[in-house]
Amino acid sequence: MAQFDYFVVFAEMRTGSNFLEANINAFDGLSCHGEAFNPHFIGYPDQEKVLGITQPERDADPMRLVAAVKAAPGLGGFRYFNDHDPRVLDTCLEDPRCAKVILTRNPVDSFVSWKIASATGQWKLTNATHAKTQTITFDPEEFETHIADLQAFQVKLLNTLQRSGQTAFYVAYEDLQDVDVMNGLAAFLGSEARIEHLDRNLKKQNPAPMSAKVANFEEMEQALARMDRFNLSRTPNFEPRRGPLVPTYVAAATSPLLYLPLKSGPVPVVEAWMAALDGVEPPALQRKFSQKSLRSWMNERPGHRSFTVLRHPVAWAHTAFCDKILDTGPGSFAEIRETLRKVHRLEIPDHAPDPTNDPEYDMAAHKAAFLTFLSFLKSNLSAQTATRVDPCWSTQLSVLQGMVEFGPPDMILREDRLRSDLAGLAGQIGRRKMPVVPDNTDPWADRLAAIYDAKVEAATRQAFGRDYQMFGFGDYAA
């Protein structure tokens, strides 16, 4: 039994996909049907049908064309670019009976070639005497947008194949002139046919050096030199990807407000404010949503607003430490606490300490313990410990990224300006008066102020560099 029912060539404009298709079609039993899902035409420009299916029929039901490709004699396929009909992408990627061929090219070369083809209107060349050429002006911002789209598409391809345990046949632009690679591709697709010569009908359109094709070549060199090709400035991220945590969302009793809490943020203060806004107590707030019930809530409340509240990383980590590790009451992490004491040498007493009357745990001991916890967090967030990365002390950025999977919050508020931010939010839903927001929104603020110094700040930055970078946090204002 054949391994594949059909194939897809994942490529982009000006990567050599026309040439690759011509050589695929040279093998008996293999048929590539052009850009079958290009939103502006079907198969090829000026063509009306692919396998008897028109463009309107395809647009109404794209899977009908996929089925036709699978049902056609031999092994059929098509080329797919990142801007083609997205409705077929996941189906093809997740189908192990679909062979994946991934064609790549140096993105600068393909970008310049695309700009020249756009300027001349010449997208294919079969006779070198008819070649059109034109110098183009390199736009750094346009190129950065272009390459970001390409990279996002390639990452989606890679991650989907990884998660589904599939592999693809990778072809570089330079491989297209190698007959052995083309024969290897045929073998990958399950064809026993082989060719001795490549299709020579299509000619390379722009063989001149890059300096002859780009009018502002020196500016292009400088712009490319400024781009971080190897992503060296990236803050490494080893945290697990998170879902949106919809069951933790909190809606107001009657007002069209939805709070997306960050666990070690000022959650009790915000919930109390939401309850007071509607003249109720916090237990009256709506909780434990599923994605289905939350969509219903949203549909029933046109004009609703969702929000979350950021806390400074120093206070964020300190809250997680006090609430989940130092405290031994309900909701604390007893097993992780013991692991930290035994493995990471966290020196805290067995019971919940009170710095005002516990001689075994004064502020000096609290500072030392918190610094040990911050050291643990640096390792934990870098995937260097066996302990889970809990949302109570993960980066706030990672939790927000998980929220976006369901939908981003309308507003991201800041704890240090919570009163004015909440006033603006209340105004958006038509409220002219709102409850008072307490001056102190962190119950552990006094304890933190007593131990905060440059050493605590530096240790927090080591652990939460991504939050400092992405949200622009400065030093903690004790």
Stockholm file with secondary structure:
# STOCKHOLM 1.0

chainA/1-478         MAQFDYFVVFAEMRTGSNFLEANINAFDGLSCHGEAFNPHFIGYPDQEKVLGITQPERDADPMRLVAAVKAAPGLGGFRYFNDHDPRVLDTCLEDPRCAKVILTRNPVDSFVSWKIASATGQWKLTNATHAKTQTITFDPEEFETHIADLQAFQVKLLNTLQRSGQTAFYVAYEDLQDVDVMNGLAAFLGSEARIEHLDRNLKKQNPAPMSAKVANFEEMEQALARMDRFNLSRTPNFEPRRGPLVPTYVAAATSPLLYLPLKSGPVPVVEAWMAALDGVEPPALQRKFSQKSLRSWMNERPGHRSFTVLRHPVAWAHTAFCDKILDTGPGSFAEIRETLRKVHRLEIPDHAPDPTNDPEYDMAAHKAAFLTFLSFLKSNLSAQTATRVDPCWSTQLSVLQGMVEFGPPDMILREDRLRSDLAGLAGQIGRRKMPVVPDNTDPWADRLAAIYDAKVEAATRQAFGRDYQMFGFGDYAA
#=GR chainA/1-478 SS CCSCSEEEEECCTTSSHHHHHHHHTTSTTEEECSBTTCTTSSBSTTCCEETTEEHHHHHHCHHHHHHHHHHSSSEEEEEECTTSCGGGHHHHHHCTTEEEEEEECCHHHHHHHHHHHHHHCCCCCSCGGGCCCCCBCCCHHHHHHHHHHHHHHHHHHHHHHHHHTCCCEEEEGGGGGCHHHHHHHHHHTTCCCCCSSCCCSSCCSCCSCHHHHBTTHHHHHHHHHHSCTTCTTCCCCCCCCCCCCGGGCEECSSSSEEECCCTTSSHHHHHHHHHHHTTSCGGGSBCCCCHHHHHHHHHTSTTCEEEEEECCHHHHHHHHIIIIIICCSTTCCHHHHHHHHHHSCCCCCSSCCCTTTCTTSCHHHHHHHHHHHHHHHHHHTTTCSSSCCCTTTSCHHHHHHHHHTTCCCSEEEEGGGHHHHHHHHHHHTTCSCCCCCCSCCCTTHHHHHHHCSHHHHHHHHHHCHHHHHHHTCCSCCC
#=GC SS_cons         CCSCSEEEEECCTTSSHHHHHHHHTTSTTEEECSBTTCTTSSBSTTCCEETTEEHHHHHHCHHHHHHHHHHSSSEEEEEECTTSCGGGHHHHHHCTTEEEEEEECCHHHHHHHHHHHHHHCCCCCSCGGGCCCCCBCCCHHHHHHHHHHHHHHHHHHHHHHHHHTCCCEEEEGGGGGCHHHHHHHHHHTTCCCCCSSCCCSSCCSCCSCHHHHBTTHHHHHHHHHHSCTTCTTCCCCCCCCCCCCGGGCEECSSSSEEECCCTTSSHHHHHHHHHHHTTSCGGGSBCCCCHHHHHHHHHTSTTCEEEEEECCHHHHHHHHIIIIIICCSTTCCHHHHHHHHHHSCCCCCSSCCCTTTCTTSCHHHHHHHHHHHHHHHHHHTTTCSSSCCCTTTSCHHHHHHHHHTTCCCSEEEEGGGHHHHHHHHHHHTTCSCCCCCCSCCCTTHHHHHHHCSHHHHHHHHHHCHHHHHHHTCCSCCC
//
